[in-house]
Amino acid sequence: MSVRGDPAAAAPGVETAEELLARVRGMVPPAVGAATAAEGFPGRWKAIAAKLGTLPARLSDLSSHPCFARNALCRELLHSVAATLADAAELASRCRGPPRDGKLQTQSAIDALGARLDVNLRDCALLVRTGVLSDSDASAVTAPATAQADVRELLARLQIGHAEAKSRAVDGLLDALNRDEKSVVSLLGRANVSALVQLLTAPAPKAREKAAMVICRLAESGGGACEGLLVSEGALPPLIRLAESGSSLVGREKAVLTLQRLSASPDVARAIAGHGGVRPLIEICQTGDSVSQSAAAGALKNLSAAPEARQALADEGIVRVMVSLLDYGTVLGSKEHAADCLQNLTSGGDSFRRAVAHDGGLRSLLLYLDAPSPQESAVRALGNMVDAISPDTIVSLGVLPRLAHALRAGSTGAQQAAAAAICRIAASGSKDMKRLVGEHGCIPLLVRMLEAKSAGAREVAAQAVASLAAGHPGNAREVRRDERSVPSLVQLLDPSPANTAKKYAIACLASLSPAKRCKKLMVSHGAIGYLKKLSDMEVAGARDLLERLEERGKLRSIFGSKNYS
């Protein structure tokens, strides 16, 4: 949407830029004289006369630019200044006697005139400062440079002129973003972002909608600097108001999407809660359209990750809303966001865990985990809950088969979360509970995890296997029967600092060591060499296990080749 050049300037009978400038300069002295001679409100008229007196210098700065005559913005600005000067002279002439329109109305008109003058003076300086005038001379520049100049002109128009002109500039900016988003984002400055944010509160609903569309594109562009500018220029309060009560469906949707994107930053999430953004987002989750509902749930998930925002969420009934989304949400992403949010909340303390249990969240999580590929955050939320419910409830609600399903069919993260939940159950449960974990088929799945690529997954799997094997003989037999168990555990004796599973591997191997076959396997896979190093490092249990294995070696040397395995 380029407005480069000024075709009207060359048309017959149309005032050229130089002629228009001369006319505007000629209007300044009469306007100053009229303001000086005006009666009533002397302080206001004195201020207006002073502002009028600065106009010639601003006009000179504008006209001294070599590209002055070729830029349409200059002509538009000169026309605006001419209209302001004419109105100033006319209003001042009416104020040479008692105000005919009444004091309050006259005072209001003088104040409005002063505001218009401020805008004209600011726009004169802005037009020179933005560099748009230089961009007009496109005779010797490449096509990309011309395109950038068009964008800079559009960005300047966001700050200059009346509301309708700014709305047209937003249209052009949307077109430019569709053509080359990266270039537009690279040219944005603080003043441009500030102008867009101001349009979020424009009187015209269409202007607010268009501004929300551009701001949403900028937030989704992934540029951290751009997101920072939006927040620092005060975008959050108008975005929240637009999401809450905007008259346009598109405007509300874009506002919520922007809040979701910006709330990924913990600082911004806290700021959204501080600006009263929790209630509108929760209401949208309950009544919004599909896109808005998913975006609002995503924003609430981000807010729930900030501990400082959780109380505000609790006060607005976040748990009940997320449980409802988990049960009945049909929009892509809503259920996932609800599970993420419940994970964050249940990690925040017993009060949230009790609230989730009270509002039926445990049953909802378990039903959600019946999906073919269990979601990691839902498994983690369930793991957070196991400490808050009784062993009988764990059994009766079917927690253990869901954890086994997550170990079997979940992603690496879901498997790791399921193993961590089993560790918590095993740590606080009885031998019967450990037996039930084994009977649900978890042992082979955990042994398989001992070979996972992730060090964290290997560690939590070793911890779970060690706890289950030490706590119940049947589980220990199950571990011994798995051909992969001893070799995998021996590999986890690696003394490297990066290996965080070694202490659990020692504990698990110690529980298996009474079996001669397992001892033989440990020795044949190099456990003694590892354990010697770990003993020197004084890792707990390493020396005791080493002595058991070396005792077997001594017996073999005494009795020759006789097989004691």
C-alpha positions in Angstrom: 0.0 0.0 0.0 2.5 2.6 -1.1 1.6 6.2 -1.3 4.9 7.2 -2.7 4.9 10.3 -4.9 2.3 13.0 -5.2 0.4 12.7 -8.4 -1.9 15.5 -7.4 1.0 17.9 -7.2 1.5 17.7 -11.0 -2.1 17.9 -12.0 -3.3 21.1 -13.7 -5.0 23.6 -11.4 -3.8 21.7 -8.2 -1.7 23.5 -5.7 1.9 22.3 -5.7 3.8 21.4 -2.5 5.7 24.7 -2.6 2.6 26.7 -3.2 0.9 25.0 -0.3 3.8 25.6 2.0 3.9 29.3 1.0 0.1 29.6 1.8 0.6 27.8 5.2 3.5 30.1 6.1 1.4 33.1 5.2 -1.4 32.0 7.6 0.9 31.8 10.6 1.3 35.6 11.4 -2.5 36.4 11.2 -3.2 33.4 13.5 -0.5 34.5 16.0 -1.9 38.0 15.9 -5.5 36.8 16.5 -4.4 34.6 19.4 -2.5 37.5 21.0 -5.5 39.8 20.7 -8.0 37.3 22.0 -9.8 38.2 25.2 -10.7 35.8 28.0 -8.7 32.8 29.1 -5.4 34.7 28.7 -3.2 31.8 29.9 -4.6 29.4 27.3 -4.3 31.9 24.4 -0.8 32.8 25.5 0.2 29.1 25.3 -1.5 28.8 21.9 0.3 31.9 20.5 3.6 30.4 21.7 2.9 27.2 20.0 2.0 29.0 16.8 5.2 30.9 17.0 7.2 27.7 16.7 5.5 26.5 13.6 7.7 28.4 11.0 10.9 26.7 12.3 9.2 23.3 12.1 8.0 24.1 8.6 11.4 25.1 7.6 12.9 21.8 8.8 10.3 20.0 6.7 10.7 22.0 3.6 14.5 22.1 3.6 14.6 18.3 3.0 15.4 17.7 -0.7 12.6 15.2 -1.0 10.0 17.4 0.5 7.9 18.0 -2.6 7.8 14.3 -3.6 6.2 12.9 -0.4 2.5 12.7 0.0 2.8 12.7 3.8 4.1 16.3 3.6 1.2 17.5 1.6 -1.3 15.8 4.0 0.5 17.3 7.0 0.5 20.8 5.4 -3.3 20.6 4.7 -3.8 19.6 8.4 -1.7 22.5 9.6 -3.6 24.9 7.3 -6.9 23.7 8.7 -5.6 24.2 12.3 -4.4 27.7 11.5 -7.7 28.7 10.0 -9.6 27.4 13.0 -7.2 29.1 15.4 -7.8 32.5 13.6 -11.6 32.0 13.5 -11.8 30.9 17.2 -9.6 33.8 18.4 -11.7 36.3 16.5 -14.8 35.1 18.3 -13.0 35.5 21.6 -12.4 39.3 21.2 -15.6 39.9 23.1 -17.7 38.0 25.7 -17.9 34.3 24.6 -21.0 33.7 22.6 -21.0 30.0 23.2 -20.6 30.1 26.9 -17.4 29.9 29.0 -17.3 26.1 29.3 -17.8 25.4 25.6 -15.3 28.1 24.6 -12.7 26.8 27.0 -13.2 23.3 25.6 -12.8 24.6 22.1 -9.5 26.4 23.0 -8.2 23.2 24.7 -9.1 21.1 21.6 -7.3 23.7 19.4 -4.2 23.4 21.6 -4.2 19.6 21.3 -4.5 19.9 17.5 -1.5 22.2 17.5 0.5 19.8 19.6 -0.3 17.0 17.1 0.8 19.2 14.1 4.0 20.2 15.8 4.8 16.6 16.8 4.0 15.3 13.3 6.3 17.8 11.7 9.2 16.7 13.8 8.2 13.0 13.5 8.2 13.2 9.7 11.8 14.4 9.5 12.9 12.0 12.3 11.5 8.8 10.8 13.5 9.1 7.6 10.4 8.7 5.5 11.2 11.8 3.4 14.5 10.3 2.2 12.6 7.1 1.2 10.6 9.1 -1.3 13.5 9.4 -3.6 13.3 5.9 -5.0 14.8 6.7 -8.5 18.1 4.9 -7.8 17.3 2.2 -5.3 16.6 -1.5 -5.7 13.2 -3.1 -5.4 13.9 -4.5 -1.8 15.0 -1.1 -0.7 11.8 0.4 -2.2 9.7 -2.1 -0.4 11.4 -1.3 2.9 10.8 2.4 2.3 7.1 1.6 1.8 7.0 -0.2 5.1 8.7 2.7 6.9 6.2 5.1 5.4 3.3 2.9 6.6 4.9 2.8 10.1 5.2 6.6 10.0 1.5 6.9 9.1 0.6 4.9 12.3 1.9 7.9 14.2 0.9 10.8 11.9 -2.5 12.1 10.9 -6.1 11.3 11.8 -7.7 8.0 12.8 -8.9 7.1 9.3 -5.4 7.5 7.9 -4.0 5.4 10.6 -6.5 2.7 9.9 -5.5 2.6 6.3 -1.9 2.4 7.4 -2.7 -0.7 9.5 -4.3 -2.3 6.4 -1.1 -1.7 4.4 0.9 -3.1 7.3 -1.1 -6.3 7.3 -0.5 -6.6 3.6 3.2 -6.0 4.1 3.3 -8.7 6.9 1.7 -11.2 4.6 4.4 -10.5 1.9 7.5 -10.3 4.1 7.0 -10.6 7.8 10.6 -10.7 8.6 11.4 -7.4 7.0 8.5 -5.6 8.7 9.5 -6.9 12.1 13.1 -5.8 11.5 12.0 -2.2 10.8 9.7 -1.9 13.9 10.7 0.6 16.5 9.4 1.5 19.9 7.4 4.5 18.6 5.7 2.2 16.0 4.7 -0.4 18.5 3.4 2.4 20.9 1.2 3.7 18.0 -0.2 0.3 17.4 -0.9 -0.2 21.1 -2.7 3.1 21.2 -5.0 1.9 18.4 -6.2 -0.9 20.6 -8.2 1.8 22.4 -9.4 3.7 19.3 -13.0 4.7 19.3 -13.8 2.8 16.1 -14.2 -1.0 16.7 -12.8 -1.7 13.2 -9.6 0.2 14.1 -9.2 -1.8 17.3 -9.8 -5.1 15.5 -7.1 -4.3 12.8 -4.6 -3.2 15.5 -5.2 -6.5 17.3 -4.6 -8.4 14.1 -1.2 -6.7 13.5 -0.2 -7.0 17.2 -1.1 -10.7 17.1 1.1 -11.3 14.0 4.0 -9.5 15.7 3.6 -11.5 18.9 3.5 -14.8 16.9 6.5 -13.8 14.8 8.7 -15.3 17.6 10.8 -12.2 18.1 11.6 -11.7 21.8 12.4 -8.1 21.2 9.1 -7.4 19.6 7.2 -9.1 22.5 9.2 -7.1 24.9 8.3 -3.8 23.2 4.6 -4.8 23.2 4.7 -5.3 27.0 6.8 -2.3 27.8 4.5 -0.1 25.7 1.5 -1.1 27.7 -0.2 -3.6 25.4 -1.5 -5.9 28.2 -4.3 -3.8 29.8 -6.0 -3.0 26.4 -5.5 -6.6 25.2 -7.2 -7.9 28.3 -10.1 -5.4 27.9 -10.5 -6.3 24.3 -10.5 -10.0 25.1 -13.1 -9.4 27.8 -15.6 -7.0 26.1 -14.5 -6.4 22.6 -17.4 -5.9 20.1 -15.6 -7.8 17.4 -15.2 -11.6 17.4 -12.0 -11.3 15.4 -10.6 -8.7 17.7 -11.3 -10.7 20.8 -9.8 -13.8 19.2 -6.6 -12.0 18.3 -6.4 -10.4 21.7 -6.6 -13.8 23.4 -4.1 -15.4 21.0 -1.7 -12.5 21.8 -2.1 -13.0 25.5 -1.4 -16.7 25.1 1.8 -15.9 23.2 3.1 -13.2 25.6 2.2 -15.2 28.7 4.9 -17.7 27.8 7.2 -15.4 29.7 6.9 -15.9 33.5 7.2 -12.1 34.1 4.4 -11.4 31.6 2.3 -14.1 33.0 2.5 -12.5 36.4 1.7 -9.1 34.9 -1.4 -10.5 33.2 -2.6 -11.8 36.5 -1.8 -8.5 38.1 -3.8 -6.6 35.5 -6.9 -8.7 36.2 -6.5 -11.0 33.2 -7.5 -14.2 35.0 -11.2 -13.8 35.1 -11.7 -12.9 31.4 -9.6 -15.8 30.3 -11.5 -18.2 32.5 -14.8 -16.9 31.2 -13.6 -17.4 27.6 -12.7 -21.0 28.5 -16.3 -21.5 29.5 -18.1 -19.6 26.8 -15.7 -18.7 24.0 -15.6 -20.0 20.5 -13.2 -22.8 19.5 -10.0 -20.8 18.7 -10.5 -18.4 21.6 -11.2 -21.2 24.1 -8.0 -23.0 23.2 -6.0 -19.9 23.3 -7.4 -18.9 26.7 -6.7 -22.3 28.1 -3.1 -22.0 26.8 -2.7 -18.6 28.4 -4.1 -20.0 31.7 -1.6 -22.9 31.5 1.2 -20.3 31.2 -0.1 -18.4 34.1 -0.3 -21.5 36.3 3.4 -22.0 35.7 4.0 -18.8 37.7 3.7 -19.6 41.4 2.8 -15.9 42.1 -0.3 -16.2 39.8 -1.7 -19.4 41.3 -3.7 -17.8 44.1 -5.5 -15.5 41.6 -6.3 -18.5 39.5 -7.6 -20.4 42.5 -9.8 -17.5 43.5 -11.5 -17.6 40.1 -12.1 -21.4 40.2 -9.4 -22.5 37.8 -9.4 -26.2 38.9 -13.1 -26.7 38.2 -12.8 -25.1 34.8 -9.7 -27.1 33.8 -11.4 -30.4 34.9 -14.4 -29.5 32.8 -12.2 -28.9 29.8 -10.4 -32.2 30.3 -13.8 -33.9 30.4 -15.7 -32.1 27.7 -13.3 -30.0 25.7 -13.7 -30.7 21.9 -11.3 -28.1 20.5 -7.9 -29.2 19.4 -5.4 -28.2 22.1 -7.9 -27.4 24.9 -7.6 -30.8 26.7 -3.8 -30.7 26.4 -3.7 -27.2 27.9 -6.0 -28.3 30.7 -3.7 -31.2 31.5 -0.7 -28.9 31.5 -2.5 -26.5 33.8 -3.4 -29.2 36.2 0.1 -30.5 36.3 1.4 -27.0 37.2 -1.3 -26.5 39.8 -0.8 -29.9 41.5 2.9 -29.2 41.8 2.1 -26.1 43.8 1.1 -27.7 47.1 -1.4 -29.8 49.0 -4.2 -27.3 48.7 -4.3 -27.5 44.9 -4.0 -31.3 45.0 -7.0 -31.5 47.4 -8.9 -29.1 45.2 -8.3 -31.3 42.1 -9.4 -34.4 44.0 -12.5 -32.6 45.3 -13.5 -31.4 41.9 -13.2 -34.8 40.3 -9.9 -34.1 38.6 -8.3 -37.4 39.5 -11.0 -39.4 37.6 -10.8 -37.0 34.7 -7.0 -37.4 34.5 -7.3 -41.2 34.6 -9.9 -41.2 31.8 -7.7 -38.9 29.8 -4.8 -41.2 30.2 -6.7 -44.0 28.4 -5.8 -42.3 25.2 -3.6 -44.4 22.8 -0.6 -42.1 23.6 -0.8 -40.7 27.1 0.2 -37.1 27.5 3.3 -36.4 29.7 1.7 -33.5 31.6 -1.3 -35.7 32.6 1.0 -38.4 33.8 2.9 -35.8 35.8 -0.3 -34.4 37.3 -1.3 -37.9 38.3 2.1 -38.4 39.9 1.7 -35.2 41.9 -1.6 -36.6 43.1 -0.5 -40.0 44.5 0.8 -38.5 47.7 -2.6 -36.9 48.4 -4.7 -40.1 48.0 -4.9 -43.3 50.0 -3.5 -46.6 48.7 -7.1 -48.0 48.6 -8.0 -45.1 46.3 -5.0 -45.7 44.1 -6.2 -49.3 43.6 -9.9 -48.7 43.3 -9.6 -45.9 40.7 -7.2 -47.9 38.5 -4.1 -45.7 38.9 -1.7 -48.6 38.4 -3.0 -49.8 35.0 -2.8 -46.2 33.7 0.8 -45.9 34.8 1.6 -49.2 33.1 -0.1 -47.9 30.0 2.0 -44.8 30.1 5.2 -46.9 30.5 4.1 -49.0 27.5 2.7 -46.5 25.1 3.8 -43.0 26.2 6.5 -40.8 25.0 9.9 -40.8 26.7 8.7 -37.9 28.9 5.5 -39.7 29.8 7.4 -42.9 30.6 9.7 -41.0 32.8 6.8 -39.3 34.6 5.1 -42.7 35.1 8.3 -44.2 36.6 8.6 -41.2 38.9 5.0 -41.8 40.1 5.7 -45.4 40.7 8.7 -44.4 42.8 6.4 -42.2 44.9 3.9 -45.0 45.3 6.6 -47.5 46.2 8.3 -45.1 48.7 5.1 -44.5 50.6 3.3 -47.8 50.0 3.2 -51.2 51.7 4.7 -54.5 50.4 1.2 -55.3 49.0 1.2 -52.1 47.0 4.6 -52.9 45.6 3.3 -56.4 44.7 0.4 -54.9 42.9 2.7 -52.6 40.9 4.6 -55.7 39.8 1.4 -57.6 39.0 0.3 -54.8 36.6 3.3 -55.6 34.4 5.4 -52.6 35.3 8.7 -54.4 36.0 9.6 -55.4 32.4 8.7 -51.9 31.2 10.9 -50.3 33.8 13.8 -52.6 32.9 13.4 -51.6 29.3 13.7 -48.0 30.4 17.2 -48.7 31.9 18.5 -48.5 28.3 16.7 -45.2 27.5 18.7 -42.4 25.8 17.8 -39.9 28.5 19.9 -39.9 31.6 16.9 -38.8 33.6 14.8 -41.6 32.3 17.5 -44.2 33.2 17.8 -42.7 36.7 14.2 -42.8 37.6 13.8 -46.3 36.1 16.7 -47.6 38.2 15.2 -45.9 41.2 11.8 -47.6 40.6 13.3 -51.0 39.9 15.5 -50.8 43.0 12.6 -49.8 45.3 10.2 -52.5 43.9 12.8 -55.3 43.9 14.0 -54.6 47.4 10.4 -54.3 48.7 9.0 -57.6 47.5 10.5 -61.0 46.6 8.2 -61.5 43.7 9.4 -58.3 42.1 13.0 -59.3 42.5 12.3 -62.6 40.8 10.6 -60.7 37.9 13.7 -58.5 37.5 16.0 -61.5 37.6 14.0 -63.3 34.9 14.5 -60.4 32.5 17.6 -61.0 30.4 18.3 -57.3 30.0 18.1 -56.4 33.7 21.6 -57.2 34.9 23.5 -56.1 31.8 21.6 -52.8 31.8 22.1 -52.2 35.5 25.9 -53.0 35.3 26.2 -50.3 32.5 24.6 -47.9 35.0 27.5 -48.4 37.3 29.6 -46.1 35.1 31.4 -43.8 37.5 31.0 -40.8 35.2 29.5 -37.7 36.9 27.0 -37.5 34.1 25.6 -40.9 35.2 23.1 -40.1 38.0 21.6 -43.6 38.2 24.6 -45.4 39.7 23.5 -45.4 43.3 20.1 -46.9 42.3 21.9 -49.4 40.1 24.0 -50.5 43.1 20.9 -50.9 45.3 19.1 -52.9 42.6 22.1 -55.2 41.9 22.5 -55.7 45.7 18.9 -57.0 45.9 19.7 -59.4 43.0 23.1 -60.5 44.3 21.9 -63.4 46.4 21.1 -65.2 43.1 24.3 -67.0 41.9 23.3 -66.6 38.3 22.9 -62.9 38.7 26.3 -62.7 40.4 27.9 -64.5 37.5 26.3 -62.1 35.0 27.4 -59.1 37.0 31.0 -60.3 37.0 31.0 -61.2 33.3 29.7 -57.8 32.3 32.4 -56.0 34.2 30.7 -55.0 37.4 33.9 -55.5 39.5 35.9 -52.9 37.6 33.1 -50.3 38.0 32.6 -51.1 41.6 36.2 -50.7 42.5 36.1 -47.2 41.1 32.9 -46.4 42.9 34.3 -47.8 46.1 37.2 -45.4 45.8 34.7 -42.6 45.2 32.9 -43.8 48.4 29.5 -44.2 46.7 27.1 -45.8 49.1 26.7 -49.6 48.8 29.5 -50.0 46.2 32.0 -51.6 48.6 29.5 -54.1 50.1 28.5 -55.2 46.6 32.1 -55.4 45.5 32.9 -57.7 48.4 30.0 -60.0 47.6 31.2 -60.4 44.0 34.8 -60.8 44.9 33.8 -63.4 47.4 32.4 -65.5 44.6 35.7 -65.0 42.7 37.7 -66.3 45.6 35.5 -69.4 45.9 36.0 -70.2 42.2 39.8 -69.9 42.7 39.7 -72.4 45.6 37.5 -75.0 44.1 38.7 -74.7 40.6 36.3 -74.9 37.7 33.4 -76.3 39.7 30.2 -74.3 38.7 28.5 -72.8 41.7 26.0 -70.8 39.7 
